[in-house]
Amino acid sequence: MAARAHRHVHGPHCRHRPVLAQAEAVGRIEALARDRFRLKPSVPIRVVEMATTEIGFPPRETRITFWTGNDAEHQYRIFKPAARVILADLPPWWMRDALILDEFPFCDCCG
């Protein structure tokens, strides 16, 4: 009996689909951020979708973090799930330095 090749197709009911969709959204947002903020390919970018714990905030948020010269950490929060983030949600490139985190943020919700 000949062995049959198993081919797995990721359809809409696939149990891996949510993970794949999340990875696609994160990759898309990384590319948007790199383009919007004019970041070199060597600049590390982290995109994370997480539950929001602050009262009165939407249930999900997406945080974009990147580092530029001298370990300056930039962070931006978008109060929607990663799958819904679009280019218009990002600030203009010239606000990049305004996204640098202070060592002591003024409130718990910003850092």
N, C-alpha and C positions, 0 to 999 in steps of 0.2 A: 504494500500500500504506500503510495507516494505521500510525502508530508506536504501539507498545504501551508502556504505562507499566510501568516496572520497579519492582517492590516487593520489598524485601529484608526477610525475616523472620528474626529472630535465634532460631534453634532450638537444640536441645541440641548439635548438631554444628557450629555456626557457629564460625569461627576467631576471631571477636571476643568470644565468650561469656566467656572467662576475664577479659578486660579489663573487660567490662561488670559481671561479678560482683564484681570487685575494687573498681570505682568505687561500686557499690551498697553493699558492705560498709563502705567508708570513709565514705560519706555517712551510713550508719546509725550508725556509731560516733561520728561528729561530733555527731549529734543526741543520742545517748545521753549523751555527755560534757557537752554544753551543758545538757541537762536535769539530769543528776546533780549537776554542780558549780554549778548556778544561774548560768550565764554569760549575759551580755547578748549580743544578736545582733552587736554590734560587736567582741566579743572574738575575735581570730583563734585558730583551732584547726587543728593539723596532725596527721593520722593517717597513719602510715607502717608498712607491713608490710615486714620485712626478714629476711635470714638472720642467725642468731645465730652469732657466731664463737667464743664462749667454750666451752671444753671442759666437757662435762657438762650444758650447757643444751639445751633443745629446739631443733630445727632452725630454726623460724620464731618470730618475735615481732612484736607490734604495739606501736608507741610512740604515745602520745597526748601532744601538747605543746600548751600554750596559754599566753597571756601576759595578765597582769592589771596594773593600775596600776604605774607607775614601771618598766615593762619587766620585771616579775618573771616569770621563765620557770618554768612548772610542767611536770613530765614524769612520765609513768607508763608502765611496761612491763607488757605482758601476754604471757605466754609461750605463745602460740598464734597461729595465722593469723587474720587479720582476719575471715574468713568465720565463724569459730567464736566470736568475742567476743560475750558477752551482758552485759546490765546488771549481773548479779551479779558480774562480773569487775572492775567499777570500785569503788573505795573509796567510803565514804559522803561526802556533800558537805562535812561538817564537817572532813574531813581535807585539804581543798584546800590550805591553807597549808603542810601537811607535804610537799607535792609540789614546793615551790619548790626549784630547783637551787641548790646552793652554787656559788660561783665555782671552788672546788677540790674536786671530788668525791673521796671517800676511796678509790675504786677505778675501774679502767678500765671495769668492766661497768655502771656506773650513769650514765654520761653520754655 
